[in-house]
Amino acid sequence: MAMLRGVQDDDLPVMRRWRNHPRVRASSFTTHEITEDEHARWWTAVRADARRHVLIYDHEGTAAGVVAYSGLSPMSASWGFYLDLDGLERSGTLLRAWIGLERAAIEHAFGPLGLTTLRGEVLAGNSPVRALHRRFGFVEVGTYQRDVDGVPRDVVAIQLRKEHT
């Protein structure tokens, strides 16, 4: 069973460890290793911002990923995610968890959050994530360049409308 739940204080160290995994950093818009202080400041800001919503993804009873919504409005939001790559690869459940997280994030966006449009951004070279998003009905709606730690990178904007789920 897969589910999304609120973040608890004891989730914060494991969230930071997952986020600092080299492959997660390489596919993110912030690629440096995040310090404990930086992570604490981020979490304080998230909790104070009604337009941001961060959840833990539990896969088969174990915390396995993070889903983050930002720019929440009554109609839309952007989202992003990352997974416990090491733990899921060790258990042989990475692909199932990844699919489960995507499904749970979409259901939460169009269910409890009441959105009509879910948006995201993916580095253009991240073919596996782009393919999974397409599998779930996301449409690539544009491209642009973004500075990622001093390097211009191509980014693909995606969106999914509720009526297309």
C-alpha positions in Angstrom: 0.0 0.0 0.0 1.3 3.5 -0.9 0.3 6.7 0.8 1.3 10.2 1.4 1.5 11.6 5.0 2.7 14.6 6.8 6.3 15.1 7.7 7.3 14.4 11.3 10.4 15.8 12.9 12.1 12.5 12.9 11.7 12.3 9.1 14.0 15.4 8.5 17.4 13.6 8.8 16.4 10.9 6.4 14.8 13.4 4.0 18.1 15.3 3.9 20.1 12.0 3.3 17.8 11.0 0.4 18.0 14.6 -1.1 21.8 14.5 -0.8 22.2 11.2 -2.7 24.5 12.0 -5.7 22.0 10.9 -8.3 19.2 13.0 -6.7 21.5 16.0 -6.6 22.5 15.5 -10.2 18.9 15.6 -11.3 17.9 18.6 -9.2 18.1 22.4 -9.7 20.3 22.6 -6.6 23.2 20.2 -6.9 25.4 21.0 -3.8 25.2 18.8 -0.7 22.7 20.3 1.6 23.9 21.0 5.2 21.9 20.3 8.3 21.5 24.0 9.0 20.4 24.7 5.4 17.9 21.9 5.6 16.5 23.2 8.9 16.1 26.7 7.4 14.3 25.2 4.4 11.9 23.2 6.6 11.2 26.3 8.8 10.3 28.3 5.6 8.1 25.4 4.3 6.1 25.2 7.5 5.5 29.0 7.4 4.4 29.1 3.8 0.8 28.2 3.1 1.7 27.9 -0.6 4.0 25.0 0.0 3.1 21.5 1.1 5.7 18.7 1.7 4.7 15.1 2.3 6.4 11.8 2.9 5.6 8.9 0.5 5.3 5.6 2.3 5.8 2.5 0.1 4.8 -0.9 1.5 4.8 0.5 5.0 8.2 2.2 4.8 9.1 5.9 4.3 10.5 5.9 0.7 10.3 9.4 -0.8 9.3 13.1 -0.6 6.6 14.9 -2.6 6.8 18.7 -2.5 4.1 21.0 -3.9 4.8 24.7 -4.3 3.0 27.8 -5.6 -0.2 26.3 -4.3 -3.3 28.3 -5.5 -6.9 27.2 -5.5 -6.4 25.9 -9.1 -2.8 24.8 -9.6 0.6 24.1 -8.1 4.0 22.9 -9.1 5.5 19.7 -7.7 8.7 17.8 -7.4 9.8 14.6 -5.7 12.8 12.5 -4.7 13.1 8.9 -3.5 15.2 6.8 -1.2 17.3 5.5 -4.1 19.6 3.3 -1.9 16.9 1.7 0.2 14.6 1.1 -2.7 17.3 -0.4 -4.9 18.4 -2.7 -2.1 14.9 -4.0 -1.7 14.3 -4.3 -5.4 11.3 -2.0 -5.3 12.6 1.2 -6.9 10.4 1.2 -10.0 7.2 0.2 -8.2 7.8 2.9 -5.6 8.5 5.5 -8.2 5.3 4.7 -10.0 3.4 4.6 -6.7 4.8 8.0 -5.7 3.8 9.5 -9.0 0.3 8.0 -8.7 -0.1 9.2 -5.1 1.1 12.7 -5.9 -1.4 13.1 -8.7 -4.3 11.7 -6.7 -3.4 14.0 -3.8 -3.2 17.1 -6.1 -6.5 16.5 -7.7 -8.2 15.0 -4.6 -7.4 16.6 -1.2 -5.6 19.7 -2.7 -8.5 20.2 -5.2 -6.3 21.4 -8.0 -7.2 21.4 -11.7 -3.6 21.7 -13.0 -0.4 20.2 -11.8 2.9 21.6 -13.2 6.5 20.6 -12.9 9.9 21.1 -14.4 12.4 18.4 -15.4 16.0 18.7 -16.6 15.8 18.0 -20.4 18.4 15.3 -20.1 16.5 13.3 -17.5 14.8 11.0 -19.9 13.5 8.4 -17.4 11.6 11.0 -15.4 10.2 12.6 -18.6 9.1 9.2 -19.8 7.3 8.4 -16.5 5.6 11.8 -16.4 4.3 11.1 -20.0 3.1 7.7 -18.9 0.9 9.4 -16.4 -0.5 11.9 -18.9 1.8 14.9 -18.3 2.3 17.0 -21.4 5.6 18.9 -22.2 4.4 22.5 -22.6 7.7 24.3 -23.1 11.4 24.5 -22.7 13.8 27.1 -21.3 17.3 27.5 -19.9 17.9 27.8 -16.2 21.1 28.4 -14.4 21.9 25.3 -12.2 24.9 26.0 -10.0 26.5 28.3 -12.6 25.8 26.1 -15.6 23.0 26.8 -18.1 20.8 23.7 -18.3 17.8 23.0 -20.6 14.6 22.5 -18.6 11.3 21.0 -19.8 8.0 22.4 -18.3 5.3 19.8 -17.9 1.7 20.0 -16.9 -1.2 17.7 -16.2 -4.8 18.8 -16.2 -7.4 17.0 -14.0 -9.7 16.3 -16.9 -6.8 14.3 -18.6 -6.3 11.9 -15.7 
